Amino acid sequence: MNKRTAAIVALALAASTSAWAESNPADPYEGYNRFMFKVNDTADRYVLTPVVRGYRAVTPSPVRTGVSNFYNNLRDVVSFGSNILRLDIKRASEDLVRVGINTTFGLGGLIDIAGAGEMPNNKNTLGDTFASWGWKNSNYFVYPLTGPSTVRDSVGTTIVAAYPLDNTIFHSTAVRISSKAINAVNTRESLLDLTDSLDSAAIDKYAYMRDVYMRLRTQQVGGTLPHGEDDNIDIDDLVGSGDGNEAALPQLDAANAPAAPSIAPAAADYEPIEMQPAEKPQAGSQPISLETALPNDEGIMLGLWQPDSRLQY
């Protein structure tokens, strides 16, 4: 991507022009978002997904894991830079050590030795850095070709795309294009089970994905979800405004009314339910459930095309 063009795109995203603004304050760019979601979904359904299913069929799991580890190692370099911008020396040091160990002893990042040693895995992004600077609340924005995001995270994504780290490793244009294609296919392969579940579970896939993504991402950065018009509905408006047109409700004699059976358990019988954390799916397991995934679950955040940052602000 041309750096000048990328800068213009980043500024446009930051300015959040009102050309696509809608009446829904919870999703002010819904017109554009639905259009781009449809474009992305069509391209994914008819182009990328068939390629990805073939890739899964012919590529052994250890090879796919190695490819994922390699690009995750590059993401740790981006995380290091983002943490430096946040002046978070502790996390930046952790990222630097991860990169050093995996690059040196993990065959250039193909083996995640740092992960096996349970070293902290931050995966901070520029979007997280912007959130730590105060830009916690941001509107939903569907990024072309990659999917769910926010205006804040889209600005960070555009900046990183303008200065791709893999360009320092691969100098040939053909190799760079091949590298990006492999990364896209391998990433999409890891999402197949998740998106298959989404296709079967959601009636309005756009709204379902938007709501789940915004809830998780907002909780992750410590922001506040925007409120739509439906959140301000008064229940009294639904049952009548008291203008006399409603049918009179029968009056109940409290003295002669039968006692309502109690459905509440006795205090001695009550035992709080202990919530268990969701387990990450193993190979051959059932598809991922969006409703039971935890906000800090790597699968759900990566599955929503967003880096799996674990930072809380």
Rosetta blueprint (number, residue, H / E / L):
1 M L
2 N L
3 K H
4 R H
5 T H
6 A H
7 A H
8 I H
9 V H
10 A H
11 L H
12 A H
13 L H
14 A H
15 A H
16 S L
17 T L
18 S H
19 A H
20 W H
21 A L
22 E L
23 S L
24 N L
25 P L
26 A L
27 D L
28 P L
29 Y L
30 E H
31 G H
32 Y H
33 N H
34 R H
35 F H
36 M H
37 F H
38 K H
39 V H
40 N H
41 D H
42 T H
43 A H
44 D H
45 R H
46 Y H
47 V H
48 L H
49 T H
50 P H
51 V H
52 V H
53 R H
54 G H
55 Y H
56 R H
57 A H
58 V H
59 T L
60 P L
61 S H
62 P H
63 V H
64 R H
65 T H
66 G H
67 V H
68 S H
69 N H
70 F H
71 Y H
72 N H
73 N H
74 L H
75 R H
76 D H
77 V H
78 V H
79 S H
80 F H
81 G H
82 S H
83 N H
84 I H
85 L H
86 R L
87 L L
88 D L
89 I H
90 K H
91 R H
92 A H
93 S H
94 E H
95 D H
96 L H
97 V H
98 R H
99 V H
100 G H
101 I H
102 N H
103 T H
104 T H
105 F H
106 G L
107 L L
108 G L
109 G L
110 L L
111 I L
112 D L
113 I H
114 A H
115 G H
116 A H
117 G L
118 E L
119 M L
120 P L
121 N L
122 N L
123 K L
124 N L
125 T L
126 L H
127 G H
128 D H
129 T H
130 F H
131 A H
132 S H
133 W L
134 G L
135 W L
136 K L
137 N L
138 S L
139 N L
140 Y E
141 F E
142 V E
143 Y E
144 P L
145 L L
146 T L
147 G E
148 P E
149 S E
150 T E
151 V H
152 R H
153 D H
154 S H
155 V H
156 G H
157 T H
158 T H
159 I H
160 V H
161 A H
162 A H
163 Y L
164 P L
165 L H
166 D H
167 N H
168 T H
169 I L
170 F L
171 H L
172 S L
173 T H
174 A H
175 V H
176 R H
177 I H
178 S H
179 S H
180 K H
181 A H
182 I H
183 N H
184 A H
185 V H
186 N H
187 T H
188 R H
189 E H
190 S L
191 L L
192 L H
193 D H
194 L H
195 T H
196 D H
197 S H
198 L H
199 D H
200 S H
201 A H
202 A L
203 I L
204 D L
205 K H
206 Y H
207 A H
208 Y H
209 M H
210 R H
211 D H
212 V H
213 Y H
214 M H
215 R H
216 L H
217 R H
218 T H
219 Q H
220 Q H
221 V H
222 G L
223 G L
224 T L
225 L L
226 P L
227 H L
228 G L
229 E H
230 D H
231 D H
232 N H
233 I L
234 D L
235 I H
236 D H
237 D H
238 L H
239 V H
240 G L
241 S L
242 G L
243 D L
244 G L
245 N L
246 E L
247 A L
248 A L
249 L L
250 P L
251 Q L
252 L L
253 D L
254 A L
255 A L
256 N L
257 A L
258 P L
259 A L
260 A L
261 P L
262 S L
263 I L
264 A L
265 P L
266 A L
267 A H
268 A H
269 D H
270 Y L
271 E L
272 P L
273 I L
274 E L
275 M L
276 Q L
277 P L
278 A L
279 E L
280 K L
281 P L
282 Q L
283 A L
284 G L
285 S L
286 Q L
287 P L
288 I L
289 S L
290 L L
291 E L
292 T L
293 A L
294 L L
295 P L
296 N L
297 D L
298 E H
299 G H
300 I H
301 M H
302 L H
303 G H
304 L L
305 W L
306 Q L
307 P L
308 D L
309 S L
310 R L
311 L L
312 Q L
313 Y L
